[in-house]
């Protein structure tokens, strides 16, 4: 995922523009960063609830990040529930 982000940024810097929608690219990058936080690669390991609490206390004005974290948490637990049912 990060390699595609780097390729897109190189194309943009050359003046060619993005080959995909910018919002899709941004969401993919945020998802990648959040997944690294969940694995403990960038910082100490943070579960979704801890990440959401951190975003609420630290980045109070960036509602997009909080909503994105809520959405990722919902998808994660839906996937986990589906896996447990199977």
Backbone as CSV, one residue per row, in Angstrom:
resi,resn,N_x,N_y,N_z,CA_x,CA_y,CA_z,C_x,C_y,C_z
1,UNK,0.821,-1.189,0.000,0.000,0.000,0.000,0.869,1.260,0.000
2,UNK,1.923,1.269,0.806,2.764,2.457,0.875,3.521,2.666,-0.432
3,UNK,3.842,1.588,-1.125,4.543,1.723,-2.404,3.658,2.435,-3.416
4,UNK,2.369,2.104,-3.429,1.466,2.795,-4.353,1.353,4.269,-3.988
5,UNK,1.389,4.583,-2.692,1.348,5.981,-2.263,2.581,6.724,-2.753
6,UNK,3.745,6.097,-2.645,4.991,6.733,-3.103,4.951,6.942,-4.613
7,UNK,4.482,5.939,-5.354,4.369,6.087,-6.804,3.446,7.242,-7.164
8,UNK,2.308,7.324,-6.459,1.361,8.414,-6.721,1.990,9.771,-6.410
9,UNK,2.751,9.847,-5.320,3.361,11.128,-4.969,4.417,11.542,-5.992
10,UNK,5.142,10.572,-6.538,6.137,10.884,-7.580,5.438,11.410,-8.827
11,UNK,4.345,10.760,-9.224,3.589,11.246,-10.389,3.070,12.664,-10.152
12,UNK,2.589,12.909,-8.952,2.074,14.239,-8.648,3.193,15.280,-8.692
13,UNK,4.348,14.946,-8.121,5.465,15.893,-8.095,5.974,16.202,-9.500
14,UNK,5.841,15.253,-10.413,6.255,15.479,-11.798,5.259,16.355,-12.546
15,UNK,4.123,16.605,-11.942,3.124,17.444,-12.583,2.104,16.673,-13.386
16,UNK,2.162,15.359,-13.335,1.227,14.533,-14.094,-0.126,14.473,-13.402
17,UNK,-0.126,14.599,-12.100,-1.362,14.517,-11.328,-1.561,13.116,-10.785
18,UNK,-2.662,12.930,-10.094,-2.951,11.621,-9.511,-3.675,10.760,-10.531
19,UNK,-3.303,9.472,-10.597,-4.021,8.584,-11.501,-5.275,8.024,-10.842
20,UNK,-5.355,8.125,-9.505,-6.567,7.732,-8.789,-7.130,8.953,-8.084
21,UNK,-8.301,8.800,-7.560,-8.947,9.879,-6.824,-8.112,10.216,-5.589
22,UNK,-7.913,11.498,-5.331,-7.098,11.929,-4.200,-7.680,11.439,-2.886
23,UNK,-8.998,11.470,-2.735,-9.623,11.070,-1.480,-9.425,9.584,-1.214
24,UNK,-9.435,8.766,-2.259,-9.156,7.344,-2.109,-7.714,7.147,-1.678
25,UNK,-6.826,7.878,-2.284,-5.408,7.805,-1.939,-5.184,8.235,-0.491
26,UNK,-5.816,9.312,-0.093,-5.690,9.801,1.284,-6.222,8.775,2.281
27,UNK,-7.377,8.198,1.999,-7.965,7.212,2.907,-7.109,5.957,3.005
28,UNK,-6.527,5.544,1.893,-5.625,4.386,1.924,-4.411,4.663,2.801
29,UNK,-3.876,5.874,2.696,-2.709,6.233,3.498,-3.054,6.297,4.980
30,UNK,-4.184,6.901,5.318,-4.605,6.968,6.720,-4.837,5.566,7.269
31,UNK,-5.476,4.712,6.469,-5.685,3.328,6.888,-4.371,2.608,7.136
32,UNK,-3.393,2.866,6.293,-2.076,2.256,6.457,-1.420,2.724,7.761
33,UNK,-1.466,4.016,8.022,-0.868,4.559,9.247,-1.568,3.988,10.474
34,UNK,-2.903,3.927,10.447,-3.649,3.370,11.578,-3.333,1.895,11.779
35,UNK,-3.151,1.157,10.691,-2.819,-0.263,10.832,-1.427,-0.429,11.443
36,UNK,-0.502,0.460,11.100,0.824,0.410,11.722,0.744,0.722,13.212
37,UNK,-0.129,1.658,13.576,-0.328,1.938,15.001,-0.928,0.726,15.708
38,UNK,-1.830,0.036,15.036,-2.445,-1.154,15.618,-1.454,-2.288,15.821
39,UNK,-0.428,-2.321,14.987,0.599,-3.369,15.109,1.740,-2.946,16.030
40,UNK,1.784,-1.670,16.383,2.855,-1.191,17.246,4.134,-0.865,16.514
41,UNK,4.052,-0.603,15.208,5.245,-0.330,14.415,5.693,1.124,14.554
42,UNK,4.782,2.071,14.491,5.141,3.487,14.555,5.307,4.002,15.979
43,UNK,4.540,3.460,16.862,4.430,3.944,18.231,4.082,2.718,19.052
44,UNK,3.767,2.893,20.279,3.313,1.719,21.022,1.992,1.233,20.438
45,UNK,1.700,-0.022,20.655,0.500,-0.624,20.075,-0.753,0.028,20.646
46,UNK,-1.675,0.392,19.762,-2.920,1.042,20.171,-4.100,0.286,19.584
47,UNK,-4.993,-0.155,20.445,-6.256,-0.744,19.995,-7.140,0.405,19.501
48,UNK,-8.234,0.043,18.805,-9.074,1.078,18.198,-9.632,2.056,19.219
49,UNK,-10.114,1.549,20.355,-10.703,2.459,21.340,-9.661,3.420,21.889
50,UNK,-8.457,2.939,22.119,-7.387,3.803,22.609,-7.000,4.830,21.545
51,UNK,-6.964,4.402,20.293,-6.654,5.312,19.194,-7.709,6.406,19.082
52,UNK,-8.967,6.024,19.196,-10.051,7.008,19.113,-9.964,7.993,20.273
53,UNK,-9.710,7.493,21.475,-9.556,8.385,22.638,-8.382,9.334,22.440
54,UNK,-7.290,8.814,21.893,-6.108,9.646,21.628,-6.428,10.739,20.610
55,UNK,-7.137,10.363,19.537,-7.496,11.348,18.515,-8.436,12.399,19.070
56,UNK,-9.361,11.996,19.937,-10.301,12.957,20.525,-9.596,13.937,21.447
57,UNK,-8.619,13.464,22.195,-7.942,14.356,23.139,-6.839,15.181,22.485
58,UNK,-6.225,14.654,21.442,-5.081,15.334,20.835,-5.460,16.137,19.595
59,UNK,-6.257,15.550,18.725,-6.615,16.193,17.465,-8.107,16.512,17.467
60,UNK,-8.528,17.319,18.403,-9.944,17.603,18.584,-10.584,18.196,17.333
61,UNK,-9.854,18.955,16.558,-10.429,19.599,15.386,-10.451,18.735,14.132
62,UNK,-9.805,17.582,14.153,-9.723,16.752,12.955,-10.737,15.617,13.035
63,UNK,-11.981,15.942,12.815,-13.049,14.963,12.918,-12.921,13.855,11.880
64,UNK,-12.300,14.157,10.756,-12.142,13.148,9.704,-11.356,11.937,10.222
65,UNK,-10.300,12.189,10.998,-9.504,11.091,11.531,-10.314,10.246,12.508
66,UNK,-11.107,10.902,13.346,-11.935,10.156,14.299,-12.972,9.315,13.569
67,UNK,-13.632,9.890,12.593,-14.640,9.146,11.837,-14.007,7.971,11.087
68,UNK,-12.825,8.184,10.573,-12.122,7.120,9.876,-11.778,5.987,10.839
69,UNK,-11.337,6.336,12.044,-11.009,5.314,13.048,-12.262,4.543,13.460
70,UNK,-13.395,5.245,13.626,-14.656,4.568,13.936,-15.023,3.585,12.825
71,UNK,-14.877,4.015,11.594,-15.206,3.178,10.444,-14.300,1.943,10.384
72,UNK,-13.008,2.134,10.625,-12.076,1.001,10.620,-12.399,0.020,11.742
73,UNK,-12.750,0.560,12.913,-13.104,-0.304,14.041,-14.333,-1.136,13.716
74,UNK,-15.317,-0.511,13.108,-16.549,-1.215,12.737,-16.256,-2.332,11.735
75,UNK,-15.443,-2.045,10.722,-15.081,-3.049,9.723,-14.281,-4.190,10.348
76,UNK,-13.382,-3.848,11.261,-12.548,-4.861,11.912,-13.407,-5.842,12.710
77,UNK,-14.329,-5.305,13.513,-15.155,-6.190,14.337,-16.169,-6.968,13.502
78,UNK,-16.646,-6.387,12.412,-17.547,-7.132,11.517,-16.797,-8.296,10.868
79,UNK,-15.572,-8.053,10.471,-14.751,-9.106,9.867,-14.433,-10.187,10.896
80,UNK,-14.114,-9.769,12.116,-13.801,-10.716,13.183,-15.027,-11.563,13.528
81,UNK,-16.210,-10.940,13.590,-17.448,-11.670,13.883,-17.761,-12.658,12.786
82,UNK,-17.592,-12.245,11.537,-17.845,-13.128,10.409,-16.907,-14.330,10.428
83,UNK,-15.654,-14.094,10.794,-14.667,-15.167,10.880,-15.027,-16.142,11.996
84,UNK,-15.517,-15.662,13.119,-15.881,-16.516,14.249,-17.134,-17.339,13.960
85,UNK,-18.030,-16.796,13.151,-19.265,-17.522,12.801,-18.942,-18.667,11.848
86,UNK,-17.999,-18.445,10.951,-17.652,-19.459,9.939,-16.968,-20.656,10.494
